[in-house]
Amino acid sequence: MQPHLDIRRIAPDFFTYSLHAGAAPSSFTEDTTDPVAGCLNDAGDSLGAYFPEVRVTIDGQVLGSYAVEQLTTNPAGLADELLQKARAARAT
C-alpha cells in the first residue's frame, strides 16, 4: 500500500494538503496555508516511520512517487522540482 499526498493550491503561493492511505475513504487533511515545501515536510514527518514512498499530486496532477525521506531532507528542492513538473505538464 502506497499513501497519496494530495497538495492543493488555495492562493498563488499557499497550499493545503491531505494524506490518503489505501482505498479507505478516510484521510488526514491539514488546514494550512504553507508553501509546498512546508506541506512536504509536514507530510513527511507524518509518514516517515510507516511508509518508504508516497505518491504526490498537485492540483490533481499526478507527479510521481517519491521517497518519504526526500520530503523531510530536501523539501525546498523537491517542492521546486514538483512545481516545475506541474507547470510543464500544464503547458503541454
LINDAQUI-V545255 format. One record per residue. N is the residue number from 0. PHI is phi in radians with two decimals (999 if undefined). PSI is psi in whole degrees, 0 to 359 (999 if undefined). Layout:
N:PHI:PSI
N:PHI:PSI
This chain:
0:999:129
1:-2.00:127
2:-1.24:164
3:-2.16:126
4:-1.83:113
5:-1.89:111
6:-1.79:131
7:-2.16:134
8:-1.34:131
9:-2.04:348
10:-2.78:169
11:-0.85:317
12:-2.09:18
13:-2.24:142
14:-2.40:160
15:-2.23:164
16:-2.51:161
17:-2.40:152
18:-2.02:135
19:-2.24:141
20:-2.20:125
21:1.16:202
22:-1.58:2
23:-1.09:140
24:-1.27:344
25:-1.37:154
26:-2.71:170
27:-1.92:129
28:-2.11:131
29:-1.73:122
30:-1.50:86
31:-2.34:160
32:-2.21:61
33:-1.68:160
34:-1.12:167
35:-0.97:319
36:-1.02:322
37:-1.15:320
38:-1.11:316
39:-1.09:313
40:-1.10:315
41:-1.11:315
42:-1.13:319
43:-1.07:320
44:-1.08:321
45:-1.25:325
46:-1.61:336
47:-0.83:317
48:-1.40:351
49:-2.05:332
50:-2.37:139
51:-1.44:331
52:-2.37:159
53:-2.48:141
54:-1.51:134
55:-2.07:133
56:-2.22:148
57:-2.20:125
58:0.89:40
59:1.45:357
60:-1.61:119
61:-1.25:124
62:-1.94:354
63:2.17:183
64:-1.88:141
65:-2.37:149
66:-1.12:132
67:-1.02:324
68:-0.98:324
69:-1.14:331
70:-1.14:330
71:-1.77:334
72:-1.49:332
73:-2.54:59
74:-1.11:323
75:-1.19:317
76:-1.15:318
77:-1.17:322
78:-1.04:315
79:-1.04:315
80:-1.07:314
81:-1.13:317
82:-1.17:324
83:-1.14:317
84:-1.06:318
85:-1.13:317
86:-1.11:316
87:-1.10:318
88:-1.15:322
89:-1.21:331
90:-1.33:343
91:-1.59:999
